[in-house]
Amino acid sequence: MNRIFLDVHALQTVPPSNLNRDDTGAPKSAVYGGVPRARVSSQAWKRATRGYFKDAQLLDPAELGVRTKKVAELLATRIIELDTSIGEADALHMAAAVIEAATGMKLAAPERKTRGAKAKAAAGEEPVDETPRSKYLMFLSARQLNGLAALAIDGAADITAYLKDKDNKARAKQIADTGHSVDIALFGRMVADSTDFNVDAACQVAHAISVHRVDNETDYFTAVDDENTEAESGAGMIGTVDFNSATLYRYASVSIHQLAANLGEGLREDEPVTTPVRRAVEAFVHAFIASLPTGKINTFGNHTLPDAVVVTLRTTRPISFVAAFEEPVTAEADTGHLREASARLAAYIPEIERAYGDEESTRTWVLRVGSATDKLAEVGEKVPALSALVEAVGTSVAERMEKPA
């Protein structure tokens, strides 16, 4: 099929917050254009996007996957659900054997991490967890888990002998490498022990960075003990928390042709390949725009949405507009950063498209709120709401896919 790329750009202003912490607890940062910027890592926003698929019920649970080290426990639960006569211990043994046969990954009980914990376990003071787990997070779709559970039940009489058969082992591998969920197809999968099971991500998400210089601040806080008497003055707890505020430029790109290849013939047998791809694209656009990492959310309550979104469908290659902010935006008195950021973006997009774009094959939509984003109004087709944007993008993607290569 044709090469098709979907680019999503957003300007989002976030008040005092700590969306994504580094190892010291401070908001992550980066130097760009010679000055420090606020940063939210791509991993943080990808996780928020994946969570929004489920929380907002954008996709059926059958179209999603699970990423966990507890893959044997998860598969054992599926096995018992299919055959209640199988005990928990037997189900765990079967699950571990099937996972190892399907992926080449060796499962083992987690090691005790400290001498004290080992000593307690030896003295019988603490039960030792013998549940087999993977060495790293394993990403499997609901269909893959169900297929592997059915395979395990077929070989329940002697799972070890069953999986020694080449055909049965090949079947296990085939189940684990087909029927990918939408989130696996979008964000990819890495299996270090068996690279044949890696899935190339169809989606790329950039680290969100502020369009202006940002210096972190520190809040000193105290908490009073509710049971203090009048004679007991002072705080029951004191501490500090780092934060910043910023107008962020966010960017993600989806390779539609790669997404179609990852999803294969579709998640349902009675639908054309364009249907699951369209559903995945619509869910991604909605979730990426509306989601928000939850770092310190209870402390700051920084629930904002993008002030402006620009979505572009093109056949050339992904194009980020971050260079519009290589020279940091400087806020003028009483104007903030958003107005100037919108003006920068509105001026940069036509220039980059003139130099490198393909006007005939490129389509652009704009969703915006407030007068500060007025200059972006003419960048593309205006859409009144997120739902209209999602529908317009989904329709256009399906139409492009149906065109002959």
Phi and psi in degrees as a GROMACS rama.xvg file:
@    title "Ramachandran Plot"
@    xaxis  label "Phi"
@    yaxis  label "Psi"
@TYPE xy
-63.4331  150.601  ASN-2
-72.9964  125.455  ARG-3
-135.339  130.741  ILE-4
-124.196  136.446  PHE-5
-114.022  119.361  LEU-6
-107.866  134.101  ASP-7
-120.839  122.928  VAL-8
-120.27  140.821  HIS-9
-144.735  142.251  ALA-10
-107.81  122.593  LEU-11
-135.914  123.801  GLN-12
-94.3088  127.133  THR-13
-119.697  126.801  VAL-14
-73.1756  -173.894  PRO-15
-43.9854  124.72  PRO-16
-165.489  171.795  SER-17
-144.685  71.4424  ASN-18
-63.1481  -34.3859  LEU-19
-150.056  108.197  ASN-20
-92.2366  151.609  ARG-21
-92.1039  -170.131  ASP-22
-68.3076  -12.6149  ASP-23
-99.1143  -3.0427  THR-24
92.5482  -3.93391  GLY-25
-84.4128  154.473  ALA-26
-58.3548  139.258  PRO-27
-64.2021  151.849  LYS-28
-143.361  170.378  SER-29
-156.016  153.509  ALA-30
-97.4953  125.023  VAL-31
-143.452  132.963  TYR-32
65.5033  24.0241  GLY-33
82.3593  4.46632  GLY-34
-132.781  154.621  VAL-35
-70.6743  138.029  PRO-36
-123.395  152.536  ARG-37
-68.249  146.238  ALA-38
-140.835  139.813  ARG-39
-122.745  121.348  VAL-40
-65.5265  153.816  SER-41
-60.8015  -36.6746  SER-42
-62.8877  -39.1055  GLN-43
-63.5548  -42.8492  ALA-44
-77.6943  -28.1433  TRP-45
-65.9404  -41.3325  LYS-46
-64.4633  -41.4304  ARG-47
-61.9939  -39.0247  ALA-48
-65.0632  -45.7301  THR-49
-60.4409  -42.5159  ARG-50
-64.4825  -34.5052  GLY-51
-69.6299  -30.471  TYR-52
-51.5607  -45.5569  PHE-53
-82.0056  -47.4225  LYS-54
-62.3697  -39.6495  ASP-55
-91.9713  4.26694  ALA-56
53.3986  43.8749  GLN-57
-76.4791  -24.2866  LEU-58
-134.717  151.156  LEU-59
-66.9257  141.22  ASP-60
-52.2296  -29.0624  PRO-61
-67.5059  -17.2936  ALA-62
-95.4626  4.22683  GLU-63
-115.829  164.858  LEU-64
-118.65  179.421  GLY-65
-129.417  134.249  VAL-66
-114.381  112.139  ARG-67
-157.66  156.21  THR-68
-83.0893  -18.2062  LYS-69
-88.6495  40.4631  LYS-70
-65.9314  -33.5911  VAL-71
-66.7567  -42.2105  ALA-72
-62.6878  -41.7048  GLU-73
-63.5089  -45.7134  LEU-74
-68.9184  -35.7956  LEU-75
-61.435  -39.2426  ALA-76
-61.6559  -41.9506  THR-77
-63.732  -39.9455  ARG-78
-61.7047  -45.7268  ILE-79
-66.4518  -35.9279  ILE-80
-62.684  -34.2725  GLU-81
-80.8071  -30.6293  LEU-82
-142.53  96.6531  ASP-83
-70.1044  -9.18653  THR-84
-77.9057  -13.0082  SER-85
-85.5893  129.462  ILE-86
-75.8882  164.462  GLY-87
-62.8161  -44.5053  GLU-88
-64.0375  -44.2949  ALA-89
-64.279  -39.9038  ASP-90
-63.5104  -40.0205  ALA-91
-64.4012  -42.094  LEU-92
-62.6209  -44.7106  HIS-93
-63.9573  -43.1628  MET-94
-62.4659  -45.3417  ALA-95
-61.8739  -41.9282  ALA-96
-64.2542  -42.0797  ALA-97
-68.0403  -41.8759  VAL-98
-62.1251  -43.5736  ILE-99
-64.3403  -40.8301  GLU-100
-67.7286  -38.6595  ALA-101
-76.3237  -35.5547  ALA-102
-118.01  -13.2675  THR-103
79.6002  2.42365  GLY-104
-84.092  128.8  MET-105
-85.4832  127.998  LYS-106
-102.209  145.571  LEU-107
-153.485  158.455  ALA-108
-65.634  143.787  ALA-109
-63.01  139.629  PRO-110
-74.9764  148.918  GLU-111
-71.2143  136.165  ARG-112
-93.2256  -18.2742  LYS-113
-132.839  157.437  THR-114
-63.0781  -36.9142  ARG-115
-62.9149  -41.7588  GLY-116
-66.1365  -39.4989  ALA-117
-64.2692  -40.8343  LYS-118
-64.665  -41.5177  ALA-119
-63.9417  -40.6021  LYS-120
-64.6958  -40.6946  ALA-121
-65.4463  -32.916  ALA-122
-83.5863  -1.01207  ALA-123
77.5266  13.4451  GLY-124
-81.7066  -17.9847  GLU-125
-142.643  128.265  GLU-126
-65.0961  139.47  PRO-127
-87.4968  127.792  VAL-128
-77.7967  110.883  ASP-129
-101.166  6.62344  GLU-130
-66.9368  124.742  THR-131
-68.0042  135.511  PRO-132
-136.494  158.205  ARG-133
-78.3682  158.753  SER-134
-73.3957  -21.5912  LYS-135
-145.913  169.909  TYR-136
-62.9774  131.365  LEU-137
-112.567  131.018  MET-138
-107.156  112.451  PHE-139
-130.359  145.387  LEU-140
-83.5916  164.114  SER-141
-60.4072  -40.6001  ALA-142
-65.4929  -38.2302  ARG-143
-66.5145  -42.1027  GLN-144
-63.6401  -42.2212  LEU-145
-65.2877  -40.353  ASN-146
-65.6591  -41.5858  GLY-147
-68.0963  -35.0496  LEU-148
-64.638  -42.6905  ALA-149
-63.8802  -38.6666  ALA-150
-63.1954  -42.8884  LEU-151
-61.502  -39.9379  ALA-152
-67.0741  -35.7846  ILE-153
-58.9977  -33.5462  ASP-154
-105.69  23.0531  GLY-155
-60.359  -30.5844  ALA-156
-59.8872  -41.1508  ALA-157
-157.418  87.698  ASP-158
-63.4905  -34.5338  ILE-159
-63.5974  -49.3453  THR-160
-65.6634  -37.6995  ALA-161
-60.3259  -41.4585  TYR-162
-82.4478  -8.96845  LEU-163
-74.35  -21.3098  LYS-164
-68.1313  128.56  ASP-165
-59.7456  -40.3069  LYS-166
-65.8422  -40.4111  ASP-167
-68.6155  -38.9267  ASN-168
-67.0562  -40.3454  LYS-169
-63.9924  -35.4477  ALA-170
-65.4763  -40.7968  ARG-171
-61.5383  -43.3184  ALA-172
-64.2716  -40.7479  LYS-173
-64.7815  -39.7301  GLN-174
-63.5227  -42.3867  ILE-175
-72.7114  -15.4689  ALA-176
-114.284  13.6573  ASP-177
-135.867  170.352  THR-178
66.9578  40.087  GLY-179
-66.5234  143.781  HIS-180
-75.8477  168.78  SER-181
-61.841  -42.6687  VAL-182
-69.7593  -33.0098  ASP-183
-67.5411  -44.0056  ILE-184
-61.5656  -37.0606  ALA-185
-76.4358  -49.817  LEU-186
-102.561  -4.86843  PHE-187
82.8264  173.725  GLY-188
-148.685  136.601  ARG-189
-120.787  126.307  MET-190
-119.342  100.733  VAL-191
-62.3303  -32.5338  ALA-192
-79.5391  -14.1769  ASP-193
-153.934  92.1314  SER-194
-64.4938  -15.4125  THR-195
-61.7738  -22.7212  ASP-196
-96.3668  3.42119  PHE-197
-66.6215  144.8  ASN-198
-120.82  120.192  VAL-199
-68.8163  127.449  ASP-200
-64.3552  135.693  ALA-201
-86.3668  -12.825  ALA-202
-117.459  139.264  CYS-203
-122.16  131.2  GLN-204
-121.066  127.08  VAL-205
-83.0001  156.365  ALA-206
-66.5643  125.999  HIS-207
-71.1108  134.196  ALA-208
-131.33  154.879  ILE-209
-71.9336  148.822  SER-210
-81.6829  -2.20476  VAL-211
-137.89  170.483  HIS-212
-65.7838  139.59  ARG-213
-136.764  131.424  VAL-214
-115.488  130.356  ASP-215
-66.5555  149.312  ASN-216
-118.706  166.524  GLU-217
-127.616  130.039  THR-218
-102.227  125.653  ASP-219
-94.336  125.452  TYR-220
-129.066  157.535  PHE-221
-130.828  154.953  THR-222
-131.654  132.599  ALA-223
-96.0491  137.436  VAL-224
-71.1107  121.304  ASP-225
-62.0415  -22.0328  ASP-226
-97.1512  8.82803  GLU-227
-62.3792  143.343  ASN-228
-92.4054  173.304  THR-229
-61.6913  -25.6915  GLU-230
-80.8041  -11.5364  ALA-231
-105.805  95.2191  GLU-232
-94.2004  168.389  SER-233
97.8869  173.408  GLY-234
-89.3065  149.028  ALA-235
-82.9058  -19.8929  GLY-236
-157.837  142.169  MET-237
-131.046  155.464  ILE-238
-174.452  -177.982  GLY-239
-134.405  153.486  THR-240
-140.605  132.09  VAL-241
-86.2157  149.486  ASP-242
-156.779  170.992  PHE-243
-153.843  175.747  ASN-244
-135.315  148.788  SER-245
-162.634  155.359  ALA-246
-99.7808  113.495  THR-247
-96.1495  144.743  LEU-248
-102.263  121.913  TYR-249
-115.373  144.23  ARG-250
-147.575  140.18  TYR-251
-146.866  152.974  ALA-252
-134.996  138.712  SER-253
-120.046  125.603  VAL-254
-84.3972  104.41  SER-255
-63.6768  -39.9791  ILE-256
-66.9442  -34.9413  HIS-257
-70.0361  -38.8365  GLN-258
-60.9832  -42.9852  LEU-259
-62.9029  -41.1035  ALA-260
-65.4582  -39.9324  ALA-261
-66.9294  -38.8968  ASN-262
-76.679  -20.5427  LEU-263
71.5363  -136.247  GLY-264
-82.9324  4.23411  GLU-265
114.059  156.964  GLY-266
-81.0897  -14.8339  LEU-267
-130.864  140.653  ARG-268
-69.215  -23.6727  GLU-269
-95.7326  19.6102  ASP-270
-131.646  149.377  GLU-271
-71.6568  162.344  PRO-272
-62.6491  -26.9594  VAL-273
-66.9648  -26.932  THR-274
-67.4708  -52.4478  THR-275
-65.7392  -32.1589  PRO-276
-66.3433  -45.8284  VAL-277
-60.164  -44.6243  ARG-278
-61.9342  -40.414  ARG-279
-66.4312  -42.8275  ALA-280
-64.0335  -45.8873  VAL-281
-61.9517  -41.8106  GLU-282
-65.0431  -40.6311  ALA-283
-65.5327  -48.7805  PHE-284
-56.8092  -46.2154  VAL-285
-62.1885  -50.0237  HIS-286
-69.1789  -40.8406  ALA-287
-63.8734  -39.6098  PHE-288
-71.3071  -44.2995  ILE-289
-89.1525  -17.41  ALA-290
-76.3905  164.306  SER-291
-152.976  126.319  LEU-292
-57.1119  146.562  PRO-293
-101.496  14.2407  THR-294
-56.1314  124.711  GLY-295
53.129  29.1265  LYS-296
-66.6556  -32.8342  ILE-297
-70.7887  -26.9248  ASN-298
-76.9153  -39.6238  THR-299
-111.594  -21.5916  PHE-300
54.3224  41.9887  GLY-301
-86.3114  58.1408  ASN-302
-84.7208  86.564  HIS-303
-115.486  165.631  THR-304
-123.862  161.867  LEU-305
-58.4109  141.51  PRO-306
-80.3988  -27.6335  ASP-307
-150.361  139.627  ALA-308
-131.272  131.723  VAL-309
-121.459  123.588  VAL-310
-118.719  130.844  VAL-311
-126.122  133.448  THR-312
-111.264  122.297  LEU-313
-142.558  166.084  ARG-314
-114.709  1.94306  THR-315
-88.035  -74.3666  THR-316
-166.682  160.298  ARG-317
-61.5697  142.955  PRO-318
-135.601  116.229  ILE-319
-86.9044  146.725  SER-320
-103.472  17.9373  PHE-321
-62.2363  -26.1007  VAL-322
-63.0746  -17.0164  ALA-323
-61.3646  -20.3846  ALA-324
-116.634  17.1389  PHE-325
-59.7498  -39.4891  GLU-326
-85.8781  115.902  GLU-327
-61.7168  140.934  PRO-328
-69.532  137.913  VAL-329
-113.961  125.766  THR-330
-74.236  132.702  ALA-331
-88.9556  164.923  GLU-332
-56.7446  127.777  ALA-333
66.302  17.1841  ASP-334
-118.992  -23.3075  THR-335
71.1709  -164.946  GLY-336
-102.042  -23.7127  HIS-337
-64.1381  -42.3663  LEU-338
-61.6366  -46.8011  ARG-339
-68.8043  -37.2835  GLU-340
-62.1938  -41.0748  ALA-341
-64.6204  -40.9207  SER-342
-64.9685  -41.0036  ALA-343
-60.2783  -47.5364  ARG-344
-65.2166  -41.018  LEU-345
-63.8243  -31.5232  ALA-346
-81.3656  -33.8204  ALA-347
-76.1991  -40.5885  TYR-348
-57.7381  -49.9043  ILE-349
-61.4287  -33.9372  PRO-350
-67.9808  -45.8215  GLU-351
-68.6828  -35.6718  ILE-352
-68.9043  -38.6124  GLU-353
-61.2871  -42.1214  ARG-354
-78.609  -36.8112  ALA-355
-128.262  -9.86555  TYR-356
-84.3837  -179.393  GLY-357
-131.466  98.1488  ASP-358
-59.039  -37.2978  GLU-359
-67.1052  -33.1515  GLU-360
-105.524  3.48475  SER-361
-105.557  135.487  THR-362
-128.601  136.387  ARG-363
-131.233  137.539  THR-364
-121.279  151.058  TRP-365
-130.959  127.895  VAL-366
-120.799  124.337  LEU-367
-148.192  161.814  ARG-368
-135.82  145.474  VAL-369
83.8038  155.927  GLY-370
-71.2869  -21.1753  SER-371
-64.7758  -20.2621  ALA-372
-103.796  13.1932  THR-373
-52.9957  -38.2506  ASP-374
-68.6294  -14.2298  LYS-375
-85.5306  -5.91451  LEU-376
-59.9387  -32.8937  ALA-377
-96.0231  6.24036  GLU-378
-71.0553  -31.0715  VAL-379
-159.577  -167.932  GLY-380
-69.3663  127.662  GLU-381
-78.8245  131.934  LYS-382
-120.392  142.119  VAL-383
-81.1211  -22.0312  PRO-384
-154.022  163.312  ALA-385
-59.7653  -40.6265  LEU-386
-61.1721  -38.954  SER-387
-68.5593  -37.7147  ALA-388
-63.2274  -46.4492  LEU-389
-60.4265  -44.5926  VAL-390
-65.7544  -41.7098  GLU-391
-64.2721  -42.9727  ALA-392
-66.1619  -44.9625  VAL-393
-60.2875  -43.947  GLY-394
-62.4381  -44.9783  THR-395
-65.817  -39.3074  SER-396
-61.8911  -45.7405  VAL-397
-61.4793  -41.0191  ALA-398
-64.3944  -42.0328  GLU-399
-65.0954  -39.3964  ARG-400
-64.4965  -32.0218  MET-401
-81.6723  -11.9247  GLU-402
-71.9841  143.355  LYS-403
-65.0292  144.846  PRO-404
